[in-house]
Amino acid sequence: MPGTFILSPAENGIDPIEYFDSKQLLQPFYKDKELLVLGIAKSEDEAIALVKEIYEASVEYGHDSIRPYIEELFS
């Protein structure tokens, strides 16, 4: 679905979350890859807003960054 954005934990070890256009999932890199989907957005602006919501939730639950919050949710 072009124009739909996927949010997932970033693999670069620096950023907590990355988002990308879902059409990237057609690339061979993703063929046999397991991907933890944190959210789906219908636009880049909505993806950014969703990242902000996740960050605000992590702060509300006492985390100083998103990554420990995500790890706690999905462990």
Backbone hydrogen bonds, N-H to C=O, Kabsch-Sander energy under -0.5 kcal/mol:
donor,donor_aa,acceptor,acceptor_aa,energy
4,T,1,M,-1.8
5,F,41,A,-3.1
6,I,20,F,-2.8
7,L,39,G,-2.8
8,S,18,E,-2.4
10,A,16,P,-1.2
18,E,8,S,-3.0
20,F,6,I,-1.7
22,S,4,T,-3.6
24,Q,21,D,-2.2
25,L,22,S,-1.9
26,L,23,K,-1.6
27,Q,24,Q,-2.1
30,Y,27,Q,-1.7
31,K,28,P,-1.7
33,K,30,Y,-0.9
37,V,35,L,-0.7
38,L,7,L,-3.1
38,L,36,L,-0.6
39,G,7,L,-1.2
41,A,5,F,-2.8
47,A,43,S,-2.0
48,I,44,E,-2.4
49,A,45,D,-2.2
50,L,46,E,-2.2
51,V,47,A,-2.1
52,K,48,I,-2.1
53,E,49,A,-2.1
54,I,50,L,-2.4
55,Y,51,V,-2.5
56,E,52,K,-2.7
57,A,53,E,-2.2
58,S,54,I,-2.2
59,V,55,Y,-2.1
60,E,56,E,-2.3
61,Y,57,A,-1.8
62,G,59,V,-1.9
63,H,58,S,-2.9
69,Y,65,S,-0.7
70,I,66,I,-2.5
71,E,67,R,-2.6
72,E,68,P,-2.1
73,L,69,Y,-2.2
74,F,70,I,-2.2
75,S,72,E,-0.7
